[in-house]
Amino acid sequence: MTETGRIGNQIENMPITVLDSFDLELFRRQINWRDENSFCFAREIHKPYGEIDVILQWCKTELVNEWRWQMIDMSGIDRPGRYIFYFDGELDCLAFTLKWA
C-alpha cells in the first residue's frame, strides 16, 4: 500500500462530529461580542502600512471606556489601510480624533 493509501484509510476511519446547529447569540455572549451599532461614537481613519500597531497600543493605554476597532481595507506598502474605531465614551473619541485623525 502506498503512503497516500494509508493516510486515506486513516482519514476514512476518523470519527466525524457534526454540529446540529450553531448558536450565534451564545457565541457572541461568550466572546463579549458587541455590534458596531451598540457604540455611541465611531471614527474612520486611513493610516499607512505599519502604523496601526502604534495606534492600538495607544488605545490600550490611554482610553478609559470600552472601544473596538475594525479593519475595512488592509494597508499595503503603496496604499493606506482603512479602519473604523468605535467608542463608548465621548472623551475617548475626542482624544482619539485629536491624536490620530
SEFIZA-3560 file (N, C-alpha, C; in Angstrom, 3 decimals):
REM SEFIZA-3560
<numar><xx>0.854</xx><yy>-1.190</yy><zz>0.000</zz><atom>N</atom></numar>
<numar><xx>0.000</xx><yy>0.000</yy><zz>0.000</zz><atom>CA</atom></numar>
<numar><xx>0.887</xx><yy>1.237</yy><zz>0.000</zz><atom>C</atom></numar>
<numar><xx>0.511</xx><yy>2.215</yy><zz>-0.750</zz><atom>N</atom></numar>
<numar><xx>1.284</xx><yy>3.454</yy><zz>-0.816</zz><atom>CA</atom></numar>
<numar><xx>1.016</xx><yy>4.305</yy><zz>0.412</zz><atom>C</atom></numar>
<numar><xx>1.893</xx><yy>5.283</yy><zz>0.619</zz><atom>N</atom></numar>
<numar><xx>1.726</xx><yy>6.205</yy><zz>1.747</zz><atom>CA</atom></numar>
<numar><xx>0.401</xx><yy>6.948</yy><zz>1.659</zz><atom>C</atom></numar>
<numar><xx>0.020</xx><yy>7.326</yy><zz>0.457</zz><atom>N</atom></numar>
<numar><xx>-1.243</xx><yy>8.032</yy><zz>0.264</zz><atom>CA</atom></numar>
<numar><xx>-2.418</xx><yy>7.150</yy><zz>0.669</zz><atom>C</atom></numar>
<numar><xx>-2.354</xx><yy>5.875</yy><zz>0.345</zz><atom>N</atom></numar>
<numar><xx>-3.418</xx><yy>4.954</yy><zz>0.710</zz><atom>CA</atom></numar>
<numar><xx>-3.566</xx><yy>4.826</yy><zz>2.215</zz><atom>C</atom></numar>
<numar><xx>-2.451</xx><yy>4.775</yy><zz>2.952</zz><atom>N</atom></numar>
<numar><xx>-2.510</xx><yy>4.678</yy><zz>4.415</zz><atom>CA</atom></numar>
<numar><xx>-3.155</xx><yy>5.921</yy><zz>5.020</zz><atom>C</atom></numar>
<numar><xx>-2.776</xx><yy>7.090</yy><zz>4.529</zz><atom>N</atom></numar>
<numar><xx>-3.348</xx><yy>8.332</yy><zz>5.046</zz><atom>CA</atom></numar>
<numar><xx>-4.837</xx><yy>8.386</yy><zz>4.737</zz><atom>C</atom></numar>
<numar><xx>-5.214</xx><yy>7.987</yy><zz>3.542</zz><atom>N</atom></numar>
<numar><xx>-6.622</xx><yy>7.987</yy><zz>3.166</zz><atom>CA</atom></numar>
<numar><xx>-7.436</xx><yy>7.081</yy><zz>4.071</zz><atom>C</atom></numar>
<numar><xx>-6.913</xx><yy>5.891</yy><zz>4.394</zz><atom>N</atom></numar>
<numar><xx>-7.629</xx><yy>4.974</yy><zz>5.281</zz><atom>CA</atom></numar>
<numar><xx>-7.763</xx><yy>5.565</yy><zz>6.680</zz><atom>C</atom></numar>
<numar><xx>-6.729</xx><yy>6.249</yy><zz>7.163</zz><atom>N</atom></numar>
<numar><xx>-6.801</xx><yy>6.850</yy><zz>8.489</zz><atom>CA</atom></numar>
<numar><xx>-7.876</xx><yy>7.930</yy><zz>8.530</zz><atom>C</atom></numar>
<numar><xx>-7.974</xx><yy>8.705</yy><zz>7.488</zz><atom>N</atom></numar>
<numar><xx>-8.974</xx><yy>9.764</yy><zz>7.440</zz><atom>CA</atom></numar>
<numar><xx>-10.375</xx><yy>9.166</yy><zz>7.373</zz><atom>C</atom></numar>
<numar><xx>-10.565</xx><yy>8.124</yy><zz>6.585</zz><atom>N</atom></numar>
<numar><xx>-11.877</xx><yy>7.495</yy><zz>6.458</zz><atom>CA</atom></numar>
<numar><xx>-12.362</xx><yy>6.915</yy><zz>7.773</zz><atom>C</atom></numar>
<numar><xx>-11.444</xx><yy>6.436</yy><zz>8.621</zz><atom>N</atom></numar>
<numar><xx>-11.818</xx><yy>5.792</yy><zz>9.877</zz><atom>CA</atom></numar>
<numar><xx>-11.959</xx><yy>6.762</yy><zz>11.048</zz><atom>C</atom></numar>
<numar><xx>-11.678</xx><yy>8.050</yy><zz>10.829</zz><atom>N</atom></numar>
<numar><xx>-11.781</xx><yy>9.030</yy><zz>11.904</zz><atom>CA</atom></numar>
<numar><xx>-13.249</xx><yy>9.330</yy><zz>12.191</zz><atom>C</atom></numar>
<numar><xx>-13.593</xx><yy>9.457</yy><zz>13.481</zz><atom>N</atom></numar>
<numar><xx>-14.986</xx><yy>9.814</yy><zz>13.798</zz><atom>CA</atom></numar>
<numar><xx>-15.286</xx><yy>11.246</yy><zz>13.366</zz><atom>C</atom></numar>
<numar><xx>-16.472</xx><yy>11.463</yy><zz>12.895</zz><atom>N</atom></numar>
<numar><xx>-16.875</xx><yy>12.790</yy><zz>12.432</zz><atom>CA</atom></numar>
<numar><xx>-17.926</xx><yy>13.332</yy><zz>13.392</zz><atom>C</atom></numar>
<numar><xx>-17.693</xx><yy>14.540</yy><zz>13.880</zz><atom>N</atom></numar>
<numar><xx>-18.658</xx><yy>15.198</yy><zz>14.742</zz><atom>CA</atom></numar>
<numar><xx>-19.321</xx><yy>16.308</yy><zz>13.945</zz><atom>C</atom></numar>
<numar><xx>-20.611</xx><yy>16.287</yy><zz>13.918</zz><atom>N</atom></numar>
<numar><xx>-21.356</xx><yy>17.296</yy><zz>13.172</zz><atom>CA</atom></numar>
<numar><xx>-22.174</xx><yy>18.115</yy><zz>14.167</zz><atom>C</atom></numar>
<numar><xx>-22.059</xx><yy>19.414</yy><zz>14.069</zz><atom>N</atom></numar>
<numar><xx>-22.875</xx><yy>20.280</yy><zz>14.906</zz><atom>CA</atom></numar>
<numar><xx>-24.260</xx><yy>20.381</yy><zz>14.283</zz><atom>C</atom></numar>
<numar><xx>-25.271</xx><yy>20.066</yy><zz>15.084</zz><atom>N</atom></numar>
<numar><xx>-26.632</xx><yy>20.158</yy><zz>14.573</zz><atom>CA</atom></numar>
<numar><xx>-27.026</xx><yy>21.585</yy><zz>14.276</zz><atom>C</atom></numar>
<numar><xx>-26.644</xx><yy>22.494</yy><zz>15.162</zz><atom>N</atom></numar>
<numar><xx>-26.950</xx><yy>23.898</yy><zz>14.936</zz><atom>CA</atom></numar>
<numar><xx>-25.901</xx><yy>24.734</yy><zz>15.641</zz><atom>C</atom></numar>
<numar><xx>-25.709</xx><yy>25.920</yy><zz>15.152</zz><atom>N</atom></numar>
<numar><xx>-24.732</xx><yy>26.830</yy><zz>15.728</zz><atom>CA</atom></numar>
<numar><xx>-25.482</xx><yy>27.986</yy><zz>16.351</zz><atom>C</atom></numar>
<numar><xx>-25.307</xx><yy>28.169</yy><zz>17.653</zz><atom>N</atom></numar>
<numar><xx>-25.998</xx><yy>29.235</yy><zz>18.368</zz><atom>CA</atom></numar>
<numar><xx>-25.143</xx><yy>30.501</yy><zz>18.310</zz><atom>C</atom></numar>
<numar><xx>-25.425</xx><yy>31.359</yy><zz>17.351</zz><atom>N</atom></numar>
<numar><xx>-24.642</xx><yy>32.571</yy><zz>17.143</zz><atom>CA</atom></numar>
<numar><xx>-24.735</xx><yy>33.506</yy><zz>18.338</zz><atom>C</atom></numar>
<numar><xx>-25.902</xx><yy>33.632</yy><zz>18.920</zz><atom>N</atom></numar>
<numar><xx>-26.057</xx><yy>34.523</yy><zz>20.076</zz><atom>CA</atom></numar>
<numar><xx>-25.240</xx><yy>34.041</yy><zz>21.272</zz><atom>C</atom></numar>
<numar><xx>-25.212</xx><yy>32.736</yy><zz>21.519</zz><atom>N</atom></numar>
<numar><xx>-24.402</xx><yy>32.183</yy><zz>22.604</zz><atom>CA</atom></numar>
<numar><xx>-22.923</xx><yy>32.459</yy><zz>22.341</zz><atom>C</atom></numar>
<numar><xx>-22.495</xx><yy>32.269</yy><zz>21.109</zz><atom>N</atom></numar>
<numar><xx>-21.109</xx><yy>32.546</yy><zz>20.741</zz><atom>CA</atom></numar>
<numar><xx>-20.756</xx><yy>34.003</yy><zz>20.994</zz><atom>C</atom></numar>
<numar><xx>-21.631</xx><yy>34.914</yy><zz>20.607</zz><atom>N</atom></numar>
<numar><xx>-21.377</xx><yy>36.342</yy><zz>20.795</zz><atom>CA</atom></numar>
<numar><xx>-21.273</xx><yy>36.701</yy><zz>22.275</zz><atom>C</atom></numar>
<numar><xx>-22.118</xx><yy>36.107</yy><zz>23.101</zz><atom>N</atom></numar>
<numar><xx>-22.056</xx><yy>36.378</yy><zz>24.538</zz><atom>CA</atom></numar>
<numar><xx>-20.760</xx><yy>35.850</yy><zz>25.146</zz><atom>C</atom></numar>
<numar><xx>-20.293</xx><yy>34.709</yy><zz>24.687</zz><atom>N</atom></numar>
<numar><xx>-19.087</xx><yy>34.100</yy><zz>25.242</zz><atom>CA</atom></numar>
<numar><xx>-17.828</xx><yy>34.890</yy><zz>24.911</zz><atom>C</atom></numar>
<numar><xx>-17.806</xx><yy>35.564</yy><zz>23.781</zz><atom>N</atom></numar>
<numar><xx>-16.605</xx><yy>36.327</yy><zz>23.411</zz><atom>CA</atom></numar>
<numar><xx>-16.776</xx><yy>37.819</yy><zz>23.638</zz><atom>C</atom></numar>
<numar><xx>-17.807</xx><yy>38.207</yy><zz>24.362</zz><atom>N</atom></numar>
<numar><xx>-18.073</xx><yy>39.617</yy><zz>24.653</zz><atom>CA</atom></numar>
<numar><xx>-18.261</xx><yy>40.409</yy><zz>23.358</zz><atom>C</atom></numar>
<numar><xx>-19.094</xx><yy>39.880</yy><zz>22.493</zz><atom>N</atom></numar>
<numar><xx>-19.373</xx><yy>40.468</yy><zz>21.187</zz><atom>CA</atom></numar>
<numar><xx>-20.191</xx><yy>41.739</yy><zz>21.330</zz><atom>C</atom></numar>
<numar><xx>-19.829</xx><yy>42.746</yy><zz>20.574</zz><atom>N</atom></numar>
<numar><xx>-20.626</xx><yy>43.968</yy><zz>20.507</zz><atom>CA</atom></numar>
<numar><xx>-20.732</xx><yy>44.393</yy><zz>19.064</zz><atom>C</atom></numar>
<numar><xx>-21.926</xx><yy>44.647</yy><zz>18.651</zz><atom>N</atom></numar>
<numar><xx>-22.190</xx><yy>45.143</yy><zz>17.308</zz><atom>CA</atom></numar>
<numar><xx>-21.772</xx><yy>46.601</yy><zz>17.231</zz><atom>C</atom></numar>
<numar><xx>-21.362</xx><yy>47.052</yy><zz>16.054</zz><atom>N</atom></numar>
<numar><xx>-20.919</xx><yy>48.449</yy><zz>15.924</zz><atom>CA</atom></numar>
<numar><xx>-22.019</xx><yy>49.438</yy><zz>16.269</zz><atom>C</atom></numar>
<numar><xx>-23.259</xx><yy>49.040</yy><zz>16.110</zz><atom>N</atom></numar>
<numar><xx>-24.375</xx><yy>49.937</yy><zz>16.438</zz><atom>CA</atom></numar>
<numar><xx>-24.569</xx><yy>50.116</yy><zz>17.943</zz><atom>C</atom></numar>
<numar><xx>-23.916</xx><yy>49.293</yy><zz>18.747</zz><atom>N</atom></numar>
<numar><xx>-24.058</xx><yy>49.404</yy><zz>20.198</zz><atom>CA</atom></numar>
<numar><xx>-23.131</xx><yy>50.464</yy><zz>20.793</zz><atom>C</atom></numar>
<numar><xx>-22.223</xx><yy>50.991</yy><zz>19.995</zz><atom>N</atom></numar>
<numar><xx>-21.321</xx><yy>52.047</yy><zz>20.470</zz><atom>CA</atom></numar>
<numar><xx>-21.908</xx><yy>53.418</yy><zz>20.155</zz><atom>C</atom></numar>
<numar><xx>-21.591</xx><yy>54.367</yy><zz>21.005</zz><atom>N</atom></numar>
<numar><xx>-22.134</xx><yy>55.720</yy><zz>20.834</zz><atom>CA</atom></numar>
<numar><xx>-21.392</xx><yy>56.538</yy><zz>19.781</zz><atom>C</atom></numar>
<numar><xx>-20.097</xx><yy>56.258</yy><zz>19.601</zz><atom>N</atom></numar>
<numar><xx>-19.265</xx><yy>57.077</yy><zz>18.718</zz><atom>CA</atom></numar>
<numar><xx>-18.413</xx><yy>56.178</yy><zz>17.825</zz><atom>C</atom></numar>
<numar><xx>-18.116</xx><yy>56.675</yy><zz>16.637</zz><atom>N</atom></numar>
<numar><xx>-17.259</xx><yy>55.949</yy><zz>15.703</zz><atom>CA</atom></numar>
<numar><xx>-16.402</xx><yy>56.951</yy><zz>14.937</zz><atom>C</atom></numar>
<numar><xx>-15.215</xx><yy>56.508</yy><zz>14.564</zz><atom>N</atom></numar>
<numar><xx>-14.300</xx><yy>57.371</yy><zz>13.802</zz><atom>CA</atom></numar>
<numar><xx>-13.547</xx><yy>56.520</yy><zz>12.789</zz><atom>C</atom></numar>
<numar><xx>-13.607</xx><yy>56.902</yy><zz>11.528</zz><atom>N</atom></numar>
<numar><xx>-12.868</xx><yy>56.199</yy><zz>10.486</zz><atom>CA</atom></numar>
<numar><xx>-11.549</xx><yy>56.903</yy><zz>10.239</zz><atom>C</atom></numar>
<numar><xx>-10.484</xx><yy>56.130</yy><zz>10.104</zz><atom>N</atom></numar>
<numar><xx>-9.166</xx><yy>56.693</yy><zz>9.807</zz><atom>CA</atom></numar>
<numar><xx>-8.520</xx><yy>55.899</yy><zz>8.673</zz><atom>C</atom></numar>
<numar><xx>-7.589</xx><yy>56.533</yy><zz>7.995</zz><atom>N</atom></numar>
<numar><xx>-6.779</xx><yy>55.907</yy><zz>6.954</zz><atom>CA</atom></numar>
<numar><xx>-5.328</xx><yy>56.096</yy><zz>7.380</zz><atom>C</atom></numar>
<numar><xx>-4.610</xx><yy>54.983</yy><zz>7.528</zz><atom>N</atom></numar>
<numar><xx>-3.227</xx><yy>55.064</yy><zz>8.003</zz><atom>CA</atom></numar>
<numar><xx>-2.316</xx><yy>54.190</yy><zz>7.157</zz><atom>C</atom></numar>
<numar><xx>-1.052</xx><yy>54.618</yy><zz>7.000</zz><atom>N</atom></numar>
<numar><xx>-0.113</xx><yy>53.859</yy><zz>6.180</zz><atom>CA</atom></numar>
<numar><xx>0.290</xx><yy>52.542</yy><zz>6.829</zz><atom>C</atom></numar>
<numar><xx>0.903</xx><yy>51.724</yy><zz>6.014</zz><atom>N</atom></numar>
<numar><xx>1.380</xx><yy>50.405</yy><zz>6.421</zz><atom>CA</atom></numar>
<numar><xx>2.235</xx><yy>50.494</yy><zz>7.690</zz><atom>C</atom></numar>
<numar><xx>1.930</xx><yy>49.662</yy><zz>8.669</zz><atom>N</atom></numar>
<numar><xx>2.729</xx><yy>49.565</yy><zz>9.883</zz><atom>CA</atom></numar>
<numar><xx>2.340</xx><yy>50.500</yy><zz>11.007</zz><atom>C</atom></numar>
<numar><xx>1.439</xx><yy>51.430</yy><zz>10.786</zz><atom>N</atom></numar>
<numar><xx>1.112</xx><yy>52.410</yy><zz>11.811</zz><atom>CA</atom></numar>
<numar><xx>0.008</xx><yy>51.949</yy><zz>12.767</zz><atom>C</atom></numar>
<numar><xx>-0.775</xx><yy>50.962</yy><zz>12.374</zz><atom>N</atom></numar>
<numar><xx>-1.909</xx><yy>50.547</yy><zz>13.203</zz><atom>CA</atom></numar>
<numar><xx>-1.463</xx><yy>49.983</yy><zz>14.554</zz><atom>C</atom></numar>
<numar><xx>-0.318</xx><yy>49.341</yy><zz>14.617</zz><atom>N</atom></numar>
<numar><xx>0.166</xx><yy>48.791</yy><zz>15.889</zz><atom>CA</atom></numar>
<numar><xx>0.413</xx><yy>49.881</yy><zz>16.919</zz><atom>C</atom></numar>
<numar><xx>0.958</xx><yy>50.992</yy><zz>16.486</zz><atom>N</atom></numar>
<numar><xx>1.211</xx><yy>52.124</yy><zz>17.385</zz><atom>CA</atom></numar>
<numar><xx>-0.116</xx><yy>52.690</yy><zz>17.892</zz><atom>C</atom></numar>
<numar><xx>-1.083</xx><yy>52.787</yy><zz>17.009</zz><atom>N</atom></numar>
<numar><xx>-2.399</xx><yy>53.314</yy><zz>17.379</zz><atom>CA</atom></numar>
<numar><xx>-3.084</xx><yy>52.392</yy><zz>18.382</zz><atom>C</atom></numar>
<numar><xx>-3.034</xx><yy>51.095</yy><zz>18.133</zz><atom>N</atom></numar>
<numar><xx>-3.663</xx><yy>50.141</yy><zz>19.050</zz><atom>CA</atom></numar>
<numar><xx>-3.014</xx><yy>50.178</yy><zz>20.431</zz><atom>C</atom></numar>
<numar><xx>-1.709</xx><yy>50.294</yy><zz>20.474</zz><atom>N</atom></numar>
<numar><xx>-1.017</xx><yy>50.382</yy><zz>21.766</zz><atom>CA</atom></numar>
<numar><xx>-1.436</xx><yy>51.651</yy><zz>22.513</zz><atom>C</atom></numar>
<numar><xx>-1.543</xx><yy>52.743</yy><zz>21.802</zz><atom>N</atom></numar>
<numar><xx>-2.001</xx><yy>53.988</yy><zz>22.416</zz><atom>CA</atom></numar>
<numar><xx>-3.408</xx><yy>53.821</yy><zz>22.984</zz><atom>C</atom></numar>
<numar><xx>-4.293</xx><yy>53.208</yy><zz>22.210</zz><atom>N</atom></numar>
<numar><xx>-5.674</xx><yy>52.993</yy><zz>22.665</zz><atom>CA</atom></numar>
<numar><xx>-5.712</xx><yy>52.139</yy><zz>23.932</zz><atom>C</atom></numar>
<numar><xx>-4.894</xx><yy>51.107</yy><zz>23.986</zz><atom>N</atom></numar>
<numar><xx>-4.876</xx><yy>50.215</yy><zz>25.154</zz><atom>CA</atom></numar>
<numar><xx>-4.439</xx><yy>50.942</yy><zz>26.416</zz><atom>C</atom></numar>
<numar><xx>-3.565</xx><yy>51.903</yy><zz>26.281</zz><atom>N</atom></numar>
<numar><xx>-3.049</xx><yy>52.585</yy><zz>27.471</zz><atom>CA</atom></numar>
<numar><xx>-3.791</xx><yy>53.874</yy><zz>27.803</zz><atom>C</atom></numar>
<numar><xx>-4.396</xx><yy>54.528</yy><zz>26.828</zz><atom>N</atom></numar>
<numar><xx>-4.971</xx><yy>55.853</yy><zz>27.054</zz><atom>CA</atom></numar>
<numar><xx>-6.499</xx><yy>55.908</yy><zz>27.167</zz><atom>C</atom></numar>
<numar><xx>-7.193</xx><yy>54.995</yy><zz>26.529</zz><atom>N</atom></numar>
<numar><xx>-8.657</xx><yy>55.064</yy><zz>26.542</zz><atom>CA</atom></numar>
<numar><xx>-9.217</xx><yy>54.469</yy><zz>27.826</zz><atom>C</atom></numar>
<numar><xx>-10.282</xx><yy>55.077</yy><zz>28.321</zz><atom>N</atom></numar>
<numar><xx>-10.857</xx><yy>54.705</yy><zz>29.612</zz><atom>CA</atom></numar>
<numar><xx>-12.033</xx><yy>53.746</yy><zz>29.450</zz><atom>C</atom></numar>
<numar><xx>-12.925</xx><yy>54.052</yy><zz>28.529</zz><atom>N</atom></numar>
<numar><xx>-14.136</xx><yy>53.247</yy><zz>28.326</zz><atom>CA</atom></numar>
<numar><xx>-13.893</xx><yy>52.165</yy><zz>27.279</zz><atom>C</atom></numar>
<numar><xx>-14.936</xx><yy>51.353</yy><zz>27.050</zz><atom>N</atom></numar>
<numar><xx>-14.801</xx><yy>50.289</yy><zz>26.062</zz><atom>CA</atom></numar>
<numar><xx>-14.656</xx><yy>50.861</yy><zz>24.659</zz><atom>C</atom></numar>
<numar><xx>-13.888</xx><yy>50.144</yy><zz>23.857</zz><atom>N</atom></numar>
<numar><xx>-13.680</xx><yy>50.536</yy><zz>22.472</zz><atom>CA</atom></numar>
<numar><xx>-13.381</xx><yy>49.281</yy><zz>21.662</zz><atom>C</atom></numar>
<numar><xx>-13.588</xx><yy>49.361</yy><zz>20.390</zz><atom>N</atom></numar>
<numar><xx>-13.275</xx><yy>48.281</yy><zz>19.458</zz><atom>CA</atom></numar>
<numar><xx>-12.766</xx><yy>48.907</yy><zz>18.166</zz><atom>C</atom></numar>
<numar><xx>-12.151</xx><yy>48.071</yy><zz>17.344</zz><atom>N</atom></numar>
<numar><xx>-11.722</xx><yy>48.553</yy><zz>16.046</zz><atom>CA</atom></numar>
<numar><xx>-12.017</xx><yy>47.497</yy><zz>14.992</zz><atom>C</atom></numar>
<numar><xx>-12.113</xx><yy>47.947</yy><zz>13.763</zz><atom>N</atom></numar>
<numar><xx>-12.433</xx><yy>47.070</yy><zz>12.649</zz><atom>CA</atom></numar>
<numar><xx>-11.586</xx><yy>47.477</yy><zz>11.451</zz><atom>C</atom></numar>
<numar><xx>-10.970</xx><yy>46.491</yy><zz>10.817</zz><atom>N</atom></numar>
<numar><xx>-10.210</xx><yy>46.768</yy><zz>9.601</zz><atom>CA</atom></numar>
<numar><xx>-11.155</xx><yy>46.640</yy><zz>8.412</zz><atom>C</atom></numar>
<numar><xx>-11.286</xx><yy>47.710</yy><zz>7.658</zz><atom>N</atom></numar>
<numar><xx>-12.146</xx><yy>47.709</yy><zz>6.473</zz><atom>CA</atom></numar>
<numar><xx>-11.323</xx><yy>47.329</yy><zz>5.245</zz><atom>C</atom></numar>
<numar><xx>-10.189</xx><yy>47.974</yy><zz>5.060</zz><atom>N</atom></numar>
<numar><xx>-9.247</xx><yy>47.665</yy><zz>3.971</zz><atom>CA</atom></numar>
<numar><xx>-7.857</xx><yy>47.544</yy><zz>4.564</zz><atom>C</atom></numar>
<numar><xx>-7.166</xx><yy>46.454</yy><zz>4.265</zz><atom>N</atom></numar>
<numar><xx>-5.825</xx><yy>46.242</yy><zz>4.785</zz><atom>CA</atom></numar>
<numar><xx>-4.830</xx><yy>47.162</yy><zz>4.068</zz><atom>C</atom></numar>
<numar><xx>-3.906</xx><yy>47.688</yy><zz>4.844</zz><atom>N</atom></numar>
<numar><xx>-2.899</xx><yy>48.570</yy><zz>4.254</zz><atom>CA</atom></numar>
<numar><xx>-1.874</xx><yy>47.756</yy><zz>3.483</zz><atom>C</atom></numar>
<numar><xx>-1.273</xx><yy>48.398</yy><zz>2.543</zz><atom>N</atom></numar>
<numar><xx>-0.194</xx><yy>47.802</yy><zz>1.779</zz><atom>CA</atom></numar>
<numar><xx>0.959</xx><yy>48.783</yy><zz>1.729</zz><atom>C</atom></numar>
<numar><xx>2.019</xx><yy>48.388</yy><zz>1.116</zz><atom>N</atom></numar>
<numar><xx>3.182</xx><yy>49.265</yy><zz>1.024</zz><atom>CA</atom></numar>
<numar><xx>2.851</xx><yy>50.519</yy><zz>0.229</zz><atom>C</atom></numar>
<numar><xx>1.960</xx><yy>50.380</yy><zz>-0.746</zz><atom>N</atom></numar>
<numar><xx>1.639</xx><yy>51.509</yy><zz>-1.613</zz><atom>CA</atom></numar>
<numar><xx>0.282</xx><yy>52.155</yy><zz>-1.343</zz><atom>C</atom></numar>
<numar><xx>-0.436</xx><yy>51.691</yy><zz>-0.302</zz><atom>N</atom></numar>
<numar><xx>-1.746</xx><yy>52.291</yy><zz>-0.014</zz><atom>CA</atom></numar>
<numar><xx>-2.053</xx><yy>52.212</yy><zz>1.482</zz><atom>C</atom></numar>
<numar><xx>-2.744</xx><yy>53.223</yy><zz>2.000</zz><atom>N</atom></numar>
<numar><xx>-3.081</xx><yy>53.208</yy><zz>3.433</zz><atom>CA</atom></numar>
<numar><xx>-4.213</xx><yy>52.230</yy><zz>3.726</zz><atom>C</atom></numar>
<numar><xx>-4.254</xx><yy>51.785</yy><zz>4.965</zz><atom>N</atom></numar>
<numar><xx>-5.348</xx><yy>50.941</yy><zz>5.416</zz><atom>CA</atom></numar>
<numar><xx>-6.512</xx><yy>51.804</yy><zz>5.864</zz><atom>C</atom></numar>
<numar><xx>-7.682</xx><yy>51.214</yy><zz>5.861</zz><atom>N</atom></numar>
<numar><xx>-8.892</xx><yy>51.922</yy><zz>6.286</zz><atom>CA</atom></numar>
<numar><xx>-9.434</xx><yy>51.198</yy><zz>7.509</zz><atom>C</atom></numar>
<numar><xx>-9.627</xx><yy>51.923</yy><zz>8.613</zz><atom>N</atom></numar>
<numar><xx>-10.032</xx><yy>51.341</yy><zz>9.884</zz><atom>CA</atom></numar>
<numar><xx>-11.159</xx><yy>52.176</yy><zz>10.490</zz><atom>C</atom></numar>
<numar><xx>-12.042</xx><yy>51.507</yy><zz>11.218</zz><atom>N</atom></numar>
<numar><xx>-13.069</xx><yy>52.209</yy><zz>11.978</zz><atom>CA</atom></numar>
<numar><xx>-12.895</xx><yy>51.853</yy><zz>13.442</zz><atom>C</atom></numar>
<numar><xx>-12.843</xx><yy>52.872</yy><zz>14.271</zz><atom>N</atom></numar>
<numar><xx>-12.745</xx><yy>52.695</yy><zz>15.720</zz><atom>CA</atom></numar>
<numar><xx>-14.075</xx><yy>53.092</yy><zz>16.332</zz><atom>C</atom></numar>
<numar><xx>-14.538</xx><yy>52.290</yy><zz>17.287</zz><atom>N</atom></numar>
<numar><xx>-15.814</xx><yy>52.512</yy><zz>17.963</zz><atom>CA</atom></numar>
<numar><xx>-15.540</xx><yy>52.795</yy><zz>19.438</zz><atom>C</atom></numar>
<numar><xx>-16.286</xx><yy>53.742</yy><zz>20.007</zz><atom>N</atom></numar>
<numar><xx>-16.053</xx><yy>54.181</yy><zz>21.385</zz><atom>CA</atom></numar>
<numar><xx>-17.365</xx><yy>54.299</yy><zz>22.147</zz><atom>C</atom></numar>
<numar><xx>-17.289</xx><yy>53.988</yy><zz>23.445</zz><atom>N</atom></numar>
<numar><xx>-18.418</xx><yy>54.238</yy><zz>24.336</zz><atom>CA</atom></numar>
<numar><xx>-18.370</xx><yy>55.648</yy><zz>24.904</zz><atom>C</atom></numar>
<numar><xx>-17.166</xx><yy>56.150</yy><zz>25.115</zz><atom>N</atom></numar>
<numar><xx>-17.026</xx><yy>57.457</yy><zz>25.752</zz><atom>CA</atom></numar>
<numar><xx>-16.743</xx><yy>58.578</yy><zz>24.769</zz><atom>C</atom></numar>
<numar><xx>-17.417</xx><yy>59.702</yy><zz>24.977</zz><atom>N</atom></numar>
<numar><xx>-17.213</xx><yy>60.865</yy><zz>24.115</zz><atom>CA</atom></numar>
<numar><xx>-15.792</xx><yy>61.407</yy><zz>24.241</zz><atom>C</atom></numar>
<numar><xx>-15.255</xx><yy>61.440</yy><zz>25.460</zz><atom>N</atom></numar>
<numar><xx>-13.890</xx><yy>61.951</yy><zz>25.649</zz><atom>CA</atom></numar>
<numar><xx>-12.854</xx><yy>61.034</yy><zz>24.998</zz><atom>C</atom></numar>
<numar><xx>-13.104</xx><yy>59.722</yy><zz>25.030</zz><atom>N</atom></numar>
<numar><xx>-12.196</xx><yy>58.794</yy><zz>24.342</zz><atom>CA</atom></numar>
<numar><xx>-12.201</xx><yy>59.054</yy><zz>22.842</zz><atom>C</atom></numar>
<numar><xx>-13.374</xx><yy>59.244</yy><zz>22.289</zz><atom>N</atom></numar>
<numar><xx>-13.482</xx><yy>59.522</yy><zz>20.854</zz><atom>CA</atom></numar>
<numar><xx>-12.796</xx><yy>60.839</yy><zz>20.498</zz><atom>C</atom></numar>
<numar><xx>-12.990</xx><yy>61.836</yy><zz>21.327</zz><atom>N</atom></numar>
<numar><xx>-12.368</xx><yy>63.134</yy><zz>21.087</zz><atom>CA</atom></numar>
<numar><xx>-10.842</xx><yy>63.044</yy><zz>21.167</zz><atom>C</atom></numar>
<numar><xx>-10.335</xx><yy>62.380</yy><zz>22.202</zz><atom>N</atom></numar>
<numar><xx>-8.880</xx><yy>62.225</yy><zz>22.337</zz><atom>CA</atom></numar>
<numar><xx>-8.302</xx><yy>61.472</yy><zz>21.147</zz><atom>C</atom></numar>
<numar><xx>-8.983</xx><yy>60.393</yy><zz>20.721</zz><atom>N</atom></numar>
<numar><xx>-8.538</xx><yy>59.618</yy><zz>19.574</zz><atom>CA</atom></numar>
<numar><xx>-8.524</xx><yy>60.478</yy><zz>18.308</zz><atom>C</atom></numar>
<numar><xx>-9.572</xx><yy>61.251</yy><zz>18.118</zz><atom>N</atom></numar>
<numar><xx>-9.677</xx><yy>62.104</yy><zz>16.933</zz><atom>CA</atom></numar>
<numar><xx>-8.557</xx><yy>63.148</yy><zz>16.907</zz><atom>C</atom></numar>
<numar><xx>-8.312</xx><yy>63.779</yy><zz>18.049</zz><atom>N</atom></numar>
<numar><xx>-7.252</xx><yy>64.785</yy><zz>18.098</zz><atom>CA</atom></numar>
<numar><xx>-5.871</xx><yy>64.175</yy><zz>17.855</zz><atom>C</atom></numar>
<numar><xx>-5.667</xx><yy>62.968</yy><zz>18.323</zz><atom>N</atom></numar>
<numar><xx>-4.356</xx><yy>62.327</yy><zz>18.195</zz><atom>CA</atom></numar>
<numar><xx>-4.129</xx><yy>61.693</yy><zz>16.818</zz><atom>C</atom></numar>
<numar><xx>-5.134</xx><yy>61.031</yy><zz>16.263</zz><atom>N</atom></numar>
<numar><xx>-4.904</xx><yy>60.186</yy><zz>15.093</zz><atom>CA</atom></numar>
<numar><xx>-5.648</xx><yy>60.586</yy><zz>13.818</zz><atom>C</atom></numar>
<numar><xx>-6.642</xx><yy>61.447</yy><zz>13.902</zz><atom>N</atom></numar>
<numar><xx>-7.413</xx><yy>61.743</yy><zz>12.669</zz><atom>CA</atom></numar>
<numar><xx>-6.774</xx><yy>62.877</yy><zz>11.879</zz><atom>C</atom></numar>
//
